[in-house]
């Protein structure tokens, strides 16, 4: 990012009273710290995972949304459409339910034949019952990550 873009972002953050600046630098305000804390509570973990039978890309990024921050996930199609706008090749929207990852909408258990993927996700994301997991795939690692993050943010905001 260029200096001008950084200044513009700081300007927006200052306008909404999330940051303040002095000669020594920019820092979070109380409002900014509270927002950051809520954000961390809503999206506490993300992780990359290996390619499996359910993902198409070379790079797969999984991100978790805590259930108390998501009101209506639907069937996952809106998340898929949004992630594809950001360049993802494939998207899975899952719910963690009774110790299993299931597809939202139809509750079919996934990773039944891939216990290693399931265990890696549990270890990396620390899911709780009814948390939402978004997994985006791409042949580009950055695209996989940015599409997962943006889809998670969109889901929280919608």
N, C-alpha and C positions, 0 to 999 in steps of 0.2 A: 504494500500500500504506500502511496505517496504521502508526503507531508500534508498536502492540502486535504486529502481524504481523511486523514487522521484528525486534523483540526475540525473538519465538518462533523465527524462522528462525536468528538468531544463537545462540540457546540450543541448538538442535539441532546446529548446526555446532560449537559449543563442546563439546557432549557427545561428539561423534565426533572431537574434537581436531583439527578442520580450521582453527579460528580460536581466537584468544585476544583478550582485551580488557583495555585499561588506560584510565585517564581520558581520554587523548588520542584513543582510538578503538579500532577492531577491526582486527586484521591476521591474515593467513594464517600458520599455523604451518608448519614444515617438511613435515609430513604434508599440510597443505592445499596447499602449493606443489607437492608431488609429484603430488597428485591433479589439480590444475589442469593441470599439464604433460601428464599422461596423457590427460586429457580433450581437450586441444588437439590432441594427436597423433591421437586417435581420430576427432574431428570438427573438422578444421582449417578448413573453409570452408563458407559458405552464400551463396546469392545469389538474387535475384529474377530471373525471366525473363519475357519477353513471352509472351502467349497464342499457342498454336500449335495444330496439328491434333490433338495428343494431350492437351491440357489444356482443361478446361471453364470454369474460373473466370477472373475478370478479373485476379486476382493469383495468381502461382505462385511458390512458394518451393522452391528446390533445396538440398539439404544432402548432404554427402558423408561416408561412413563408410569409413575405411581398412580394407582387406581383412583385415589382421592382427588386427583387433579384432572381427570378425564371424565367428562359427563356422558358423552355418547360417541362411541367409536364406530357405530354402524357395522358394515360388513367388511371394512378395510379397503373398499374400492376407491374411496376419496384419497386415502393415504397413498395408494398405488399411483393414482393419477398425479398427485402432487409431487411424489418422488421422481416420477418419470420426467416431469417438467424440469427438474434439476439434473437430469441426465442419467438417472439410474436405469439399468437394464431390466431389473426385476425387483419386486418388493413383496415381503411377507409381513402381514400384520397379525400378530398372535396375542393370545391371552394366556397367562400362567394360571392354571386352574387345577387344584387338587394335586399338585406336584407334577403336572404335565403341561407342555406347551400345546395349545389347541388353536386352530384357525378361528378367528372371530366370525361370528355368524352361524357357522355350522358345527362348531365344537368338536371337529374331528382331530384326534391326536396326531401331532406331527413328530418327527424324529423317533418314531417307534422303532425303526431299524437302524438308528444312528445314535446309540446311547452316548458315544463320546462327544458328539455335538451338543446333545442335551446337557450332559454334565459340565461341559465347558461353559455353556450359557448360564447355567445355575451358579457356577463358581464366579464368573465374571460380573454378572448382573444382579445377583442376590435378589431374585424375584420373590414377591409376596403374592398370595392368592389374589387373583383378578387384576394384577398389573398388566400393562400392555407392552408388548415388545415389537418394535419395528426393525426389520432387517432389510437393508437395501444392498443390491449387488451391482457391480460395474467392473469393467476391465481396468478401470483407473481407480486407485485407492482413494485419492482425494475426492473424486466424484461420489464414490460409495459413502464416504464419511459426510460430506456436505449435504448430500441428499437425505441421509438419515437425520441429521441435525435439523435441517429445514422442515422436514416432514413432521418431526416431533414438535417443533415450535408451532407449526401450522395447526397441528392437532390440539395443542394446548389452547391456542387462540380461537379455535372455532367452536 
